[in-house]
Amino acid sequence: MKRQIIALISGILFGLGLGLSQMVDRDRVLAFLDVTGTWDPTLLFVLGGAVGVTLLTFRFVLRRSSPLFTPKFYLPSRRDIDRRLIVGAAIFGIGWGIAGYCPGPGLTALVLGIWNPVLFLISLIAGSLLYQRFKSRNALPETAPGHTP
């Protein structure tokens, strides 16, 4: 129960941070991404703050034997760059550039009472379901049924 309460508090703080930094304002995000037009550099402060906090605290946090409310750290172990990573990053970037939202700000922006984040989240869910269907089809053996290689 303690982990769920910490997760809830963390989510609320994250959402408040997204709102305070204006990451839920798709027009501000799109202006930040428009480096050849009406570029708005204010989100660089958000990025700088996140990178700064990470650089200052991450090494101290990882010196601990475990996090406060779970038995171990869950860190990525893969270090290779494969086709799935590149394609996924490209799809994420294109979607962010078109919609002005990524998942966290899109979910947080639902409180604004406008349709843009709703449409974004519907598209996000549809794309995730489509990926799961595509992934399961590609996981099938490459040989035809009844045929041995």
MARDO-813415 format. One record per residue (C-alpha): x, y, z; residue in one letter; residue number from 1. Coordinates in pm, whole numbers, plus 32768, in hexadecimal, padded with zeros to 4 digits. Example, Ala and Ser with C-alpha at 12.3 -4.5 7.8 and 13.67 -1.06 7.14 Angstrom:
<lomis>
[[84CE 7E3E 830C] A 1];
[[8557 7F96 82CA] S 2];
</lomis>
This chain:
<lomis>
[[8000 8000 8000] M 1];
[[8120 80EC 804E] K 2];
[[81A8 80C7 7EEA] R 3];
[[8056 811D 7E52] Q 4];
[[803A 8257 7F28] I 5];
[[819B 82C0 7EC7] I 6];
[[8145 827C 7D58] A 7];
[[8009 834F 7D76] L 8];
[[80C4 846F 7E1C] I 9];
[[81D8 8458 7D15] S 10];
[[80D6 845F 7BFD] G 11];
[[8029 858D 7C91] I 12];
[[8175 8644 7CB8] L 13];
[[81D4 85E7 7B53] F 14];
[[8087 8668 7ACF] G 15];
[[80A9 87AA 7B95] L 16];
[[820A 87D6 7B0C] G 17];
[[818E 87A3 79AA] L 18];
[[807F 88A7 79E0] G 19];
[[8167 89A0 7A88] L 20];
[[826C 897B 7974] S 21];
[[815A 89A4 786C] Q 22];
[[81AD 8857 77C9] M 23];
[[8033 881E 77AF] V 24];
[[8012 894F 76CB] D 25];
[[802F 88B1 7574] R 26];
[[8061 8A04 74CE] D 27];
[[8190 8A4B 75AA] R 28];
[[821F 88F1 7563] V 29];
[[81E5 8913 73ED] L 30];
[[8288 8A6C 73F4] A 31];
[[83B3 89D1 74A8] F 32];
[[83CD 88C6 7399] L 33];
[[83B0 89C9 7281] D 34];
[[8522 8A26 7276] V 35];
[[850B 8AC4 711C] T 36];
[[83D1 8B92 715D] G 37];
[[8347 8C33 7295] T 38];
[[842E 8B77 7380] W 39];
[[83DE 8B98 74F3] D 40];
[[8512 8B34 75C0] P 41];
[[8467 8B42 7716] T 42];
[[8449 89C6 7730] L 43];
[[85C6 89B9 772F] L 44];
[[85A9 8A1D 789D] F 45];
[[84D1 88EA 78DD] V 46];
[[85CF 880F 782D] L 47];
[[86F0 88B7 78E0] G 48];
[[8647 888B 7A31] G 49];
[[8605 871B 79F3] A 50];
[[8766 86D7 7979] V 51];
[[87FB 87A1 7A97] G 52];
[[8737 86E9 7BA4] V 53];
[[878E 859B 7B04] T 54];
[[8901 85EC 7AEE] L 55];
[[890D 865F 7C57] L 56];
[[883D 854D 7CF8] T 57];
[[8853 8411 7C28] F 58];
[[89AE 83AB 7C99] R 59];
[[894D 83D6 7E08] F 60];
[[8807 8316 7DDD] V 61];
[[88B3 81F3 7D2E] L 62];
[[89B3 81D5 7E47] R 63];
[[889C 814E 7F20] R 64];
[[8873 7FD6 7F2A] S 65];
[[8701 7FF9 7ED1] S 66];
[[85F0 80FE 7EAD] P 67];
[[8525 815E 7FE0] L 68];
[[83EB 8092 7F9E] F 69];
[[8453 7F74 7EBC] T 70];
[[8563 7E6C 7ED8] P 71];
[[8630 7ECC 7DA5] K 72];
[[866B 7FCE 7C95] F 73];
[[85D5 7F82 7B41] Y 74];
[[86CC 8010 7A48] L 75];
[[86E9 7FC2 78D6] P 76];
[[87EC 7EBA 788B] S 77];
[[87F9 7ED1 7710] R 78];
[[88EF 7FC4 7678] R 79];
[[88CB 7F71 7508] D 80];
[[8815 8045 7409] I 81];
[[8738 7F73 732B] D 82];
[[8637 7FB3 721D] R 83];
[[8511 7FA3 7311] R 84];
[[85AC 80B4 73E8] L 85];
[[85ED 8199 72BF] I 86];
[[8493 8164 7226] V 87];
[[83EA 818F 7379] G 88];
[[84A9 82CF 73C0] A 89];
[[8452 8355 7266] A 90];
[[82DF 8306 7295] I 91];
[[82E7 83A9 73EE] F 92];
[[838E 84E2 7364] G 93];
[[82A6 84FD 7239] I 94];
[[8175 84CE 7318] G 95];
[[81F7 85D1 740E] W 96];
[[8234 86C4 72EF] G 97];
[[80D8 8690 725E] I 98];
[[800D 8689 739E] A 99];
[[80DF 875F 7487] G 100];
[[80B3 8657 7596] Y 101];
[[816E 8529 7612] C 102];
[[80C0 8431 76FC] P 103];
[[80F7 84DD 784E] G 104];
[[8092 863C 77E3] P 105];
[[7F78 85AD 770E] G 106];
[[7EE2 84FF 783C] L 107];
[[7F18 862E 791B] T 108];
[[7E7A 8717 7818] A 109];
[[7D2E 8661 783C] L 110];
[[7CE1 874D 795D] V 111];
[[7CDE 8872 7868] L 112];
[[7B8A 8806 77E1] G 113];
[[7BEC 8819 7672] I 114];
[[7BDD 870B 7565] W 115];
[[7D49 870B 74F0] N 116];
[[7DD0 8630 760B] P 117];
[[7CA3 8548 75F1] V 118];
[[7CE3 8512 747E] L 119];
[[7E56 84E4 74C5] F 120];
[[7E16 83DA 75CD] L 121];
[[7D1C 8322 74EF] I 122];
[[7E26 831E 73DE] S 123];
[[7F2F 82AD 74D6] L 124];
[[7E58 818A 754B] I 125];
[[7DFB 812B 73E5] A 126];
[[7F6A 8133 737D] G 127];
[[7FCD 805F 74AA] S 128];
[[7EC1 7F5D 745B] L 129];
[[7F29 7F5A 72EE] L 130];
[[8092 7F24 7356] Y 131];
[[8033 7E03 743B] Q 132];
[[7F72 7D5E 731D] R 133];
[[8091 7D96 7228] F 134];
[[8191 7D1A 7324] K 135];
[[80D1 7BD9 7369] S 136];
[[80AE 7B93 71F2] R 137];
[[8224 7BBF 71BB] N 138];
[[8271 7ADA 72E0] A 139];
[[81E5 79B0 7220] L 140];
[[82D8 78B6 7188] P 141];
[[8354 7911 702F] E 142];
[[82FF 77BF 6F9C] T 143];
[[81AB 7760 6F17] A 144];
[[80D3 7678 6FED] P 145];
[[8130 750E 6FB7] G 146];
[[8276 756C 6F09] H 147];
[[83C1 751D 6FAA] T 148];
[[84F7 75E5 6F4C] P 149];
</lomis>
